[in-house]
Amino acid sequence: KANLEQRLVEIQAQYQAQLFSLVQLAGGLEGELASVRESALQQSRDYQVLLSTKVQLEREISTYKALLEGAGEVTVTMLKTPEVKLLPSAAG
């Protein structure tokens, strides 16, 4: 009986060690997941800014094309586009 109890204690210790290892692994994976999630959110925000800029530029191009083609008077609403603040390019 003492031998079986000793074996039980050893097995419990092994399981505790494995559990600790798995908890550590899960914690690391949770950290990585949070990092990936934040990166994806930042990419989404960057994409929305770029898309907004693209739409504004397309409106301006359309307005200039209409002016160049002499399509008549440009309405005030076509000229009212939100200001686009461009960041300095990294290439210089």
C-alpha positions as CSV (number, residue, x, y, z in Angstrom):
1,K,0.0,0.0,0.0
2,A,2.8,2.4,0.8
3,N,4.4,1.7,-2.6
4,L,1.1,2.6,-4.4
5,E,0.7,5.8,-2.3
6,Q,4.3,6.8,-3.2
7,R,3.5,6.1,-6.9
8,L,0.3,8.2,-6.6
9,V,2.3,11.1,-5.2
10,E,4.9,10.9,-8.0
11,I,2.1,10.8,-10.7
12,Q,0.4,13.8,-9.0
13,A,3.7,15.7,-9.1
14,Q,4.2,14.9,-12.7
15,Y,0.7,16.1,-13.6
16,Q,1.3,19.3,-11.6
17,A,4.5,19.9,-13.5
18,Q,2.7,19.3,-16.8
19,L,-0.2,21.5,-15.8
20,F,2.2,24.3,-14.8
21,S,4.0,24.0,-18.2
22,L,0.6,24.1,-20.0
23,V,-0.4,27.2,-18.0
24,Q,2.8,28.9,-19.0
25,L,2.3,28.0,-22.6
26,A,-1.3,29.2,-22.6
27,G,-0.1,32.5,-21.0
28,G,2.5,33.0,-23.7
29,L,-0.1,32.2,-26.5
30,E,-2.6,34.7,-24.9
31,G,0.1,37.4,-25.0
32,E,0.9,36.6,-28.7
33,L,-2.9,36.7,-29.5
34,A,-3.2,40.1,-27.9
35,S,-0.3,41.3,-29.9
36,V,-1.7,40.0,-33.1
37,R,-5.1,41.4,-32.3
38,E,-3.6,44.9,-31.7
39,S,-1.6,44.7,-34.9
40,A,-4.7,43.8,-36.9
41,L,-6.6,46.7,-35.3
42,Q,-3.8,49.1,-36.2
43,Q,-3.7,47.8,-39.7
44,S,-7.5,48.3,-40.0
45,R,-7.2,51.9,-38.7
46,D,-4.4,52.5,-41.2
47,Y,-6.5,51.0,-44.0
48,Q,-9.4,53.3,-43.1
49,V,-7.2,56.4,-43.2
50,L,-5.8,55.4,-46.6
51,L,-9.2,54.5,-48.0
52,S,-10.6,57.9,-46.8
53,T,-7.7,59.7,-48.4
54,K,-8.2,57.7,-51.7
55,V,-11.9,58.7,-51.8
56,Q,-11.1,62.3,-51.2
57,L,-8.4,62.3,-53.9
58,E,-10.8,60.6,-56.4
59,R,-13.3,63.4,-55.7
60,E,-10.8,66.0,-56.3
61,I,-9.6,64.3,-59.5
62,S,-13.2,64.1,-60.7
63,T,-13.7,67.8,-60.0
64,Y,-10.5,68.7,-61.9
65,K,-11.5,66.5,-64.9
66,A,-14.9,68.2,-65.0
67,L,-13.2,71.6,-65.0
68,L,-10.7,70.5,-67.7
69,E,-13.4,69.1,-69.9
70,G,-15.4,72.3,-69.6
71,A,-18.4,70.4,-68.2
72,G,-20.0,73.7,-67.1
73,E,-20.0,75.3,-63.8
74,V,-18.8,73.2,-60.9
75,T,-21.2,73.2,-58.0
76,V,-20.2,74.4,-54.6
77,T,-20.8,70.9,-53.2
78,M,-18.3,69.4,-55.6
79,L,-15.6,71.9,-54.4
80,K,-16.3,71.3,-50.7
81,T,-14.1,68.3,-49.9
82,P,-12.6,67.8,-46.5
83,E,-9.0,68.8,-46.1
84,V,-6.5,66.1,-46.6
85,K,-3.6,66.2,-44.3
86,L,-0.7,64.3,-45.9
87,L,2.1,63.0,-43.8
88,P,5.6,63.7,-45.0
89,S,6.9,60.7,-47.0
90,A,9.6,58.6,-45.5
91,A,11.5,58.6,-48.8
92,G,11.9,62.3,-48.5
